[in-house]
Amino acid sequence: MRLLPNKLQLDILKRHIGPFIFCFCTLMFLLLMQFLILYIDLLIGKGLPLEVILELIITNLASMVVLAVPMAVLVASLMAYGKITELNELTAIRAAGINPIHVINPVLVASILLSIFLIWFSNDILPDANQRARSLFIDIRLKKPGFDLKENEFYEGIDNYTFLVKEITNESDSLRDVTIYQHPTRDRKEAYIKG
């Protein structure tokens, strides 16, 4: 049994590389844009340093890799074997008496190796990256809230309202014993809301 691929097998393997890289980069770009659109309000306008934003993006790239690689493999296979079929190379291979299964053996080996890599990545790297991203999200939410409420202090940052919060729990980002005072205006009376 021959272990090294011949020229025909190498040619088919090379035809997968270009479409795989192109599709992988395109999908990563689209998934990154989706992430940024979903979380733009959390990242922008909070005065976060650039290092924290980049760390959050990089930790979320791990989950994007797990989604992008299988789709890129699919597109690369469709493009490579579609081109072979379009140029009638498969017919020529069969006419030469070569078994088509032997021609795709290096591609099968490469796909098995890629599957093993993704299994390792999903089991070892991805959970740590997801945990780090989640803790970064919580840290950003707790350290840079939308408005700066403090325990047992009046907050008047919103027009015509005064807030008093007795207790803020850091673990769940919850407010307890909240009193809201609505200042009287021409259109409405004063009101106290306690929760």
Phi, psi and chi 1 to 4 in degrees:
 res  aa     phi    psi   chi1   chi2   chi3   chi4
   1 MET       -  135.7 -177.6  175.0  159.4      -
   2 ARG   -90.0  127.7 -175.7  177.2  172.7  159.4
   3 LEU   -91.8  -34.1  -67.4  177.0      -      -
   4 LEU   -84.0  136.7  -64.8  175.3      -      -
   5 PRO   -72.3  148.0   22.1  -27.9      -      -
   6 ASN   -84.7 -177.1   58.8   28.7      -      -
   7 LYS   -63.5  -38.9  -72.7 -175.3  179.1 -177.0
   8 LEU   -65.7  -42.5 -178.4   60.7      -      -
   9 GLN   -65.9  -40.6  -68.0  170.5  -30.6      -
  10 LEU   -64.5  -37.2  -77.3  176.3      -      -
  11 ASP   -63.5  -43.0 -180.0   54.0      -      -
  12 ILE   -66.7  -38.9  -68.7  174.7      -      -
  13 LEU   -65.0  -40.8 -163.8   56.4      -      -
  14 LYS   -64.9  -32.3  -74.0  178.7 -172.5  174.0
  15 ARG   -67.4  -19.0  -70.1 -176.2 -172.9 -163.2
  16 HIS   -83.2  -28.3  -77.6   79.1      -      -
  17 ILE   -65.6  -50.0  -65.6  171.9      -      -
  18 GLY   -59.8  -53.5      -      -      -      -
  19 PRO   -62.1  -33.8  -24.0   32.0      -      -
  20 PHE   -63.5  -49.0  174.4   79.3      -      -
  21 ILE   -63.8  -44.2  -68.1  171.9      -      -
  22 PHE   -62.2  -47.3  174.3   75.1      -      -
  23 CYS   -68.2  -39.1 -174.7      -      -      -
  24 PHE   -61.9  -46.3  177.7   75.3      -      -
  25 CYS   -64.6  -40.6  -68.0      -      -      -
  26 THR   -63.8  -45.4  -56.6      -      -      -
  27 LEU   -66.7  -38.7  -72.7  167.8      -      -
  28 MET   -63.7  -39.3  -71.8  -63.3  -71.3      -
  29 PHE   -63.0  -45.4  174.0   76.2      -      -
  30 LEU   -64.5  -42.9  -69.0  173.9      -      -
  31 LEU   -67.4  -35.6  -69.3  168.7      -      -
  32 LEU   -66.7  -41.2 -179.2   61.3      -      -
  33 MET   -64.0  -39.3  -72.4  -60.2  109.4      -
  34 GLN   -61.9  -43.7  178.2 -169.8   16.4      -
  35 PHE   -61.0  -46.4  168.8   77.9      -      -
  36 LEU   -64.9  -38.1  -69.4  175.6      -      -
  37 ILE   -66.8  -39.8  -71.0  170.0      -      -
  38 LEU   -68.2  -36.3  -75.0  173.8      -      -
  39 TYR  -114.7   19.0  -62.9  107.2      -      -
  40 ILE   -63.1  -36.7 -165.3   78.5      -      -
  41 ASP   -68.3  -26.6   58.3  -26.3      -      -
  42 LEU   -77.3  -28.6 -177.8   67.9      -      -
  43 LEU   -95.8  -35.6  -57.7  175.1      -      -
  44 ILE   -95.2  142.7  -56.8  -60.4      -      -
  45 GLY    81.8    9.6      -      -      -      -
  46 LYS  -107.8   -1.3  -58.3 -105.8 -178.1  170.3
  47 GLY    72.4   28.7      -      -      -      -
  48 LEU   -77.3  142.8  -65.5  171.9      -      -
  49 PRO   -68.4  153.4    7.7  -10.3      -      -
  50 LEU   -60.8  -33.0 -177.1   63.1      -      -
  51 GLU   -63.1  -38.9  -63.8   84.8   28.1      -
  52 VAL   -68.0  -42.5  173.1      -      -      -
  53 ILE   -63.6  -43.7  -65.5  173.3      -      -
  54 LEU   -65.3  -38.5  -71.8  176.6      -      -
  55 GLU   -64.5  -39.5 -175.8  179.2   -2.2      -
  56 LEU   -64.1  -42.2 -174.5   64.0      -      -
  57 ILE   -66.0  -44.3  -70.3  171.2      -      -
  58 ILE   -65.4  -39.7  -71.0  169.7      -      -
  59 THR   -68.0  -28.9   54.4      -      -      -
  60 ASN   -82.2  -14.1  -80.8  -69.6      -      -
  61 LEU   -64.8  -27.1  -76.7  177.7      -      -
  62 ALA   -60.8  -43.7      -      -      -      -
  63 SER   -69.4  -27.1   62.0      -      -      -
  64 MET   -72.8  -34.7  -63.4  174.6 -158.7      -
  65 VAL   -62.1  -42.1  167.0      -      -      -
  66 VAL   -63.4  -30.4  174.1      -      -      -
  67 LEU   -82.7  -36.6  -66.1  173.7      -      -
  68 ALA   -79.0  -35.6      -      -      -      -
  69 VAL   -62.4  -48.7  168.7      -      -      -
  70 PRO   -62.9  -37.1  -22.9   32.5      -      -
  71 MET   -67.9  -37.4  -70.3 -172.7  -84.9      -
  72 ALA   -67.3  -37.3      -      -      -      -
  73 VAL   -63.9  -42.6  167.4      -      -      -
  74 LEU   -61.0  -48.5  175.5   65.5      -      -
  75 VAL   -65.4  -41.1  171.3      -      -      -
  76 ALA   -63.0  -41.1      -      -      -      -
  77 SER   -65.8  -43.1  -63.1      -      -      -
  78 LEU   -62.5  -40.9  -71.5  173.3      -      -
  79 MET   -70.9  -42.8  -70.0  180.0   71.9      -
  80 ALA   -67.3  -50.1      -      -      -      -
  81 TYR   -74.0  -26.9  -69.9  118.4      -      -
  82 GLY   -65.3  -40.2      -      -      -      -
  83 LYS   -66.5  -39.2 -169.1   70.2  169.4  173.3
  84 ILE   -62.8  -42.1  -70.7  170.3      -      -
  85 THR   -69.7  -38.9  -54.8      -      -      -
  86 GLU   -62.1  -38.9  176.2 -172.5   -8.6      -
  87 LEU   -88.7    8.8  -62.0  174.6      -      -
  88 ASN    57.7   28.3  -68.2  -36.4      -      -
  89 GLU   -71.8  -31.2  -68.8  179.0    6.5      -
  90 LEU   -64.9  -38.1 -172.8   59.3      -      -
  91 THR   -65.1  -40.9  -53.3      -      -      -
  92 ALA   -66.1  -36.9      -      -      -      -
  93 ILE   -64.9  -44.4  -70.2  170.2      -      -
  94 ARG   -66.1  -38.6  -75.2 -174.4  179.1  163.3
  95 ALA   -66.5  -28.9      -      -      -      -
  96 ALA   -79.2   -4.6      -      -      -      -
  97 GLY    85.1   17.7      -      -      -      -
  98 ILE   -94.7  132.9  -59.7  171.3      -      -
  99 ASN   -72.2  124.4 -171.8   -8.4      -      -
 100 PRO   -60.2  -25.9  -22.0   30.7      -      -
 101 ILE   -66.0  -37.2  -62.2  -62.8      -      -
 102 HIS   -67.1  -28.3  -66.9  -60.7      -      -
 103 VAL   -71.5  -34.7  174.6      -      -      -
 104 ILE   -93.8    4.2   64.1  169.3      -      -
 105 ASN   -55.7  -46.0  -82.1  -17.8      -      -
 106 PRO   -62.2  -33.5  -22.7   32.2      -      -
 107 VAL   -68.1  -38.8  176.2      -      -      -
 108 LEU   -64.6  -42.0  -70.0  175.8      -      -
 109 VAL   -63.3  -44.0  170.2      -      -      -
 110 ALA   -62.2  -39.0      -      -      -      -
 111 SER   -69.5  -35.4   65.7      -      -      -
 112 ILE   -66.1  -42.8  -70.3  169.4      -      -
 113 LEU   -62.8  -41.1  -68.0  175.2      -      -
 114 LEU   -65.0  -37.5 -167.4   59.9      -      -
 115 SER   -64.9  -42.1  -61.7      -      -      -
 116 ILE   -63.0  -41.2  -68.8  169.6      -      -
 117 PHE   -61.6  -44.2  167.4   74.8      -      -
 118 LEU   -67.8  -34.4  -79.5  177.9      -      -
 119 ILE   -64.1  -46.8  -70.3  169.0      -      -
 120 TRP   -61.2  -44.7  168.8   79.5      -      -
 121 PHE   -61.9  -44.1 -171.3   85.1      -      -
 122 SER   -68.5  -30.8  -64.0      -      -      -
 123 ASN   -87.9  -32.0  -74.1  -28.0      -      -
 124 ASP  -107.3  -45.7  -68.2  -16.9      -      -
 125 ILE   -87.3  -46.7  -55.0  -64.7      -      -
 126 LEU   -60.1  -45.5 -174.1   60.0      -      -
 127 PRO   -61.6  -39.5  -22.7   32.2      -      -
 128 ASP   -65.6  -41.7  -65.3  -23.8      -      -
 129 ALA   -65.9  -40.8      -      -      -      -
 130 ASN   -64.7  -40.7  -74.9  -17.6      -      -
 131 GLN   -63.7  -42.9  176.3   63.0   29.8      -
 132 ARG   -64.6  -41.4 -179.7   70.2 -176.6  137.5
 133 ALA   -65.0  -41.3      -      -      -      -
 134 ARG   -64.3  -42.5 -179.6  176.5  -68.1  140.2
 135 SER   -67.5  -33.7   67.1      -      -      -
 136 LEU   -64.9  -42.4  -86.4  173.4      -      -
 137 PHE   -59.5  -44.8  -87.2  125.2      -      -
 138 ILE   -65.7  -42.3  -69.0  171.0      -      -
 139 ASP   -61.9  -41.1  -71.5  -13.4      -      -
 140 ILE   -65.1  -42.4  -71.2  170.0      -      -
 141 ARG   -67.0  -38.4 -162.2  167.4    6.4  122.7
 142 LEU   -78.5  -38.4  -68.8  177.6      -      -
 143 LYS   -84.2  -26.2  -69.1 -171.1  176.1  160.2
 144 LYS  -128.3   69.9  -61.6  -74.7 -176.4  175.5
 145 PRO   -70.7  167.4   24.8  -30.5      -      -
 146 GLY   -61.7  -39.2      -      -      -      -
 147 PHE  -139.0  155.7   47.7   94.9      -      -
 148 ASP   -92.7   87.2 -166.9   20.4      -      -
 149 LEU   -88.4  139.3  -69.0  174.7      -      -
 150 LYS  -128.7  151.4  -65.6 -179.8 -178.0  157.8
 151 GLU   -64.5  137.2  -70.2 -176.9    1.1      -
 152 ASN    55.9   30.6  -63.0  -44.3      -      -
 153 GLU  -130.0  142.4  -71.7 -173.7   19.5      -
 154 PHE   -75.7  138.7  -70.2  101.5      -      -
 155 TYR  -120.1  123.5  176.2   77.3      -      -
 156 GLU  -122.4   34.5  -64.3  179.0  -19.2      -
 157 GLY   -77.1  -12.9      -      -      -      -
 158 ILE  -110.6  130.2  -61.2  176.3      -      -
 159 ASP   -57.0  136.1  -68.5  -20.3      -      -
 160 ASN    67.4   13.4  -61.4  -37.3      -      -
 161 TYR  -134.9  145.5  -69.7   95.1      -      -
 162 THR  -128.9  132.6  -58.5      -      -      -
 163 PHE  -111.7  143.3  -67.1   84.9      -      -
 164 LEU  -135.9  119.8  176.5   63.0      -      -
 165 VAL  -115.9  125.5  178.3      -      -      -
 166 LYS   -79.7  -36.9  -65.2  -73.5 -177.3 -177.3
 167 GLU  -145.2  133.0 -178.9 -175.6  -10.1      -
 168 ILE  -120.3  119.2  -60.3  173.9      -      -
 169 THR   -91.2  126.7   58.5      -      -      -
 170 ASN   -76.7  -27.5  -71.4  -28.3      -      -
 171 GLU   -67.4  -44.5  -64.8   83.1   28.9      -
 172 SER  -111.0    2.4   62.0      -      -      -
 173 ASP    59.2   40.4 -158.0   18.2      -      -
 174 SER  -106.5  152.6  -60.2      -      -      -
 175 LEU  -109.3  136.9  -54.4  175.2      -      -
 176 ARG  -125.9  143.8  -59.9 -165.9 -170.2  -79.4
 177 ASP    56.0   64.2 -162.4   11.4      -      -
 178 VAL   -98.0  135.1  178.6      -      -      -
 179 THR  -121.7  127.9  -55.7      -      -      -
 180 ILE  -117.8  127.0  -57.7  172.8      -      -
 181 TYR  -109.5  122.5  172.3   68.0      -      -
 182 GLN   -97.0  116.3  176.7 -179.3  -52.3      -
 183 HIS   -68.9  144.9  -61.2  -80.5      -      -
 184 PRO   -71.1  140.8   23.7  -30.0      -      -
 185 THR  -129.6 -175.9   60.7      -      -      -
 186 ARG   -64.6  -32.6 -138.3  175.5  -20.6  137.5
 187 ASP   -92.5  -17.3  -59.6  -28.9      -      -
 188 ARG  -146.5  159.2   62.8  179.0 -178.2 -132.3
 189 LYS   -89.3  166.8  -63.3 -179.1 -179.5 -178.7
 190 GLU   -71.0  152.6   69.2  178.2   -7.9      -
 191 ALA  -149.9  149.5      -      -      -      -
 192 TYR  -114.9  130.6  -71.4   97.7      -      -
 193 ILE  -122.2  123.0  -57.6  168.5      -      -
 194 LYS  -119.9  133.0 -166.6  156.5  178.4   87.9
 195 GLY  -145.1      -      -      -      -      -
